[in-house]
Amino acid sequence: MEKNFEDLIASYIENKVGISEHFLTDELANNLKQNLYSLNDKNLLKEAGTGNSEAIAYDSAVRSDSIYWLDKKHNNAFENEFFKHIEDFIRYLNQSCYTGITGYEFHYSLYEKGDFYLKHLDQFQNNSSRKFSMISYLNSDWQTIDGGELLIHQENNNQKISPTQGKTVFFKSDELVHEVLLTHNTRMSITGWLKCD
């Protein structure tokens, strides 16, 4: 477990984008994926917007995915296992890097064929509590032809990241403009933020 945490932190320090290929075990990723399928079958996912609750906007020309917020109140065993893993990572991050993270929020993201999310920052203009963005992918057997890469824009070094199962990406929320490229297959993730409230 600590190796995956260290992979995420070390690659972040080196390149401003942390990547751990196996941050989630296959078992947990598969269980979360099945939970997401079940939620979608029950029509519980909602259109994703931009902005926070004080200034939210919906525009499918900007982003076209659907989301469902994770919450301990759901008392879902797999979501709770994911939360424990995140809490372990936060303790490790705070102890090793003195980041002062005090909270987090995460949601499922479902991109159907033809969905995308244009260039954006993850930091709200009216709220700076989001410090780090984290995306964990739930897509087994993802192929290059499936598209749906995370494209992170950096000066002289754009980085394209495939959304393969178990992989987690980690970066500063107020620093890196990024986008989700057009997907040609169903694309699933858990996306969220580590916060200082």
C-alpha positions in Angstrom: 0.0 0.0 0.0 2.7 2.5 1.0 4.5 1.8 -2.3 1.5 3.0 -4.3 1.3 6.1 -2.1 5.0 6.8 -2.6 4.6 6.2 -6.4 1.9 8.9 -6.4 3.8 11.4 -4.4 7.2 10.8 -6.1 5.9 11.2 -9.6 3.9 14.3 -8.5 7.1 15.9 -7.1 9.0 15.1 -10.3 6.4 16.2 -12.9 3.5 18.0 -11.1 1.3 14.9 -12.0 1.3 11.9 -9.7 0.5 8.5 -11.2 0.1 5.2 -9.5 -0.7 2.3 -11.8 -2.2 0.2 -9.1 -3.5 2.6 -6.4 -6.8 0.5 -6.4 -6.7 -3.3 -6.3 -8.5 -5.1 -9.1 -10.9 -6.5 -6.6 -11.9 -3.0 -5.3 -12.0 -1.5 -8.7 -14.3 -4.2 -10.0 -16.6 -3.9 -7.0 -16.8 -0.1 -7.4 -17.5 -0.6 -11.1 -20.3 -3.0 -10.4 -21.7 -0.5 -7.9 -21.6 2.2 -10.5 -23.4 0.0 -13.0 -26.1 -0.7 -10.4 -26.6 3.0 -9.7 -26.8 3.8 -13.4 -29.4 1.0 -13.9 -31.5 2.7 -11.2 -31.2 6.1 -12.9 -29.4 7.6 -9.9 -26.7 9.3 -11.8 -27.2 13.0 -12.6 -26.0 15.4 -15.3 -22.7 16.9 -14.3 -22.4 20.6 -14.0 -19.6 23.2 -13.7 -19.1 25.4 -10.6 -20.2 24.6 -7.0 -23.6 24.7 -5.4 -23.5 28.5 -5.2 -22.9 29.0 -8.9 -23.6 25.8 -10.8 -24.2 25.7 -14.6 -25.1 22.8 -16.9 -23.8 22.9 -20.5 -23.4 19.7 -22.4 -21.2 21.5 -24.9 -18.6 21.8 -22.0 -19.0 18.5 -20.3 -21.3 15.6 -20.9 -20.7 13.0 -18.2 -23.0 11.9 -15.4 -22.1 11.7 -11.8 -23.1 10.3 -8.4 -21.6 11.6 -5.1 -20.1 9.0 -2.8 -21.2 9.4 0.9 -20.5 7.5 4.0 -24.2 7.8 4.8 -24.8 5.3 1.9 -23.2 2.7 4.1 -21.9 0.9 1.0 -19.2 -1.5 1.8 -17.2 -0.8 -1.4 -17.5 3.0 -1.1 -16.4 2.7 2.6 -13.4 0.6 1.6 -12.4 3.3 -0.9 -12.8 6.0 1.7 -10.6 4.1 4.1 -7.9 3.8 1.4 -8.2 7.6 0.7 -7.9 8.3 4.5 -4.8 6.2 4.7 -3.3 8.1 1.8 -4.2 11.4 3.4 -2.5 10.4 6.6 0.6 9.4 4.7 0.6 12.6 2.6 0.2 14.8 5.6 2.9 13.1 7.5 5.4 13.0 4.7 4.6 16.3 2.9 2.9 18.4 5.6 0.0 19.2 3.3 -2.6 19.8 6.1 -5.4 18.1 4.2 -8.5 18.0 6.5 -11.2 16.5 4.2 -12.2 15.1 0.9 -15.1 14.7 -1.6 -15.5 12.1 -4.4 -18.1 11.2 -7.0 -18.4 8.5 -9.7 -18.1 9.8 -13.2 -19.7 7.9 -16.1 -18.8 8.9 -19.7 -20.8 7.2 -22.4 -19.6 6.9 -26.0 -19.3 10.5 -27.4 -18.8 12.2 -24.0 -16.0 14.6 -23.1 -15.1 17.4 -20.7 -13.4 20.5 -22.2 -10.4 22.3 -20.7 -10.8 23.4 -17.1 -9.3 24.0 -13.7 -10.7 22.2 -10.7 -10.5 25.2 -8.4 -13.6 27.3 -7.9 -13.4 31.1 -8.2 -15.4 31.5 -5.0 -13.9 28.7 -2.9 -10.3 27.7 -2.7 -10.7 24.6 -0.4 -9.8 22.1 -3.1 -6.1 21.5 -2.9 -5.4 18.3 -4.8 -7.4 16.5 -7.5 -7.5 12.7 -7.6 -9.0 10.5 -10.3 -9.1 6.7 -9.9 -10.1 4.7 -13.0 -12.4 1.6 -13.3 -11.9 0.6 -16.9 -10.5 -2.9 -17.5 -9.2 -3.8 -21.0 -9.1 -0.2 -22.1 -7.6 0.2 -25.6 -6.0 3.2 -27.3 -8.8 3.3 -29.8 -11.3 3.8 -27.0 -10.0 7.4 -26.6 -11.2 9.1 -23.4 -7.7 10.1 -22.2 -7.1 12.7 -19.5 -5.0 15.4 -21.3 -3.1 17.6 -18.8 -1.7 20.9 -20.2 1.7 21.9 -19.0 4.1 24.4 -20.6 6.1 22.4 -23.2 4.9 19.1 -21.8 1.2 18.1 -22.4 0.6 14.7 -20.9 -2.0 12.3 -22.2 -3.1 9.6 -19.6 -5.1 6.5 -20.5 -7.9 5.7 -18.0 -6.9 2.1 -17.3 -8.3 0.2 -14.3 -6.6 0.7 -10.9 -4.6 3.8 -12.1 -4.9 7.0 -10.0 -3.8 10.4 -11.0 -3.0 13.2 -8.5 -2.3 16.9 -9.1 -2.8 20.4 -7.6 -6.4 21.6 -8.2 -5.5 25.2 -8.9 -2.5 24.6 -11.1 -3.1 22.4 -14.1 -5.6 22.9 -16.8 -6.9 19.6 -18.1 -9.6 17.9 -20.2 -11.2 14.6 -20.9 -10.9 13.8 -24.6 -13.8 12.3 -26.6 -14.5 8.8 -25.5 -15.4 6.0 -27.9 -16.4 3.5 -25.1 -18.0 3.6 -21.7 -15.5 5.2 -19.4 -15.8 5.1 -15.6 -13.9 6.7 -12.7 -14.0 8.0 -9.2 -13.1 11.7 -9.3 -12.5 13.9 -6.2 -10.6 16.4 -4.3 -8.5 16.5 -1.1 -9.5 19.7 0.8 -8.4 22.1 3.4 -11.7 23.4 4.8 
